Amino acid sequence: MADTNLWGVLTILGPILLAVAIIWAIRHNRATPTEEAHTEAATKHMYNEQARDDGMHPERNSDRPAQ
C-alpha cells in the first residue's frame, strides 16, 4: 500500500518539479542587453572580416538586416 501511495505522489510531483526546473532554466539562460550587444558587434565584425577576405564589399549600412 505504501508503494502505491509513493508512486501516486511521484506521478504528480515529478512533472511539476520538471516544469519548475525547465522554467527556471529558461529564465536564467537569457543574455543581458550588454552581452547581446557584444554578441551582435562580434558577429558584424566577423561578417565584415569574412567579406573582406572573400573580396566582397560589406554593405555600407550593416545595421540593416539582410532582405
FENBEL-V897770 format. One line per field, one symbol per residue. ss: DSSP state (h for helix, s for strand, l for the rest). psi: psi as a letter, one per 30 degrees, with the letter a starting at -180 (. if undefined). burial: I if it has 9 or more other ideal C-beta (glycine too) atoms within 8 Angstrom, else O. A space follows every 50 residues. Layout:
ss = ???
psi = ???
burial = ???
This chain:
ss = lhhhhhhhhhhhhhhhhhhhhhhhhhhhllllhhhhhhhhhhhhhhhhhh hhhllllllllllllll
psi = eeeeeeeeeeeefeeeeeeeeeeeeeeggkkleeeeeeeeeeeeeeeeee eeefgljlkeiffklk.
burial = OOOOOOOOOOOOOOOOOOOOOOOOOOOOOOOOOOOIOOIOOOOIOOIIOO IIOOOOOIOOOIOOOOO
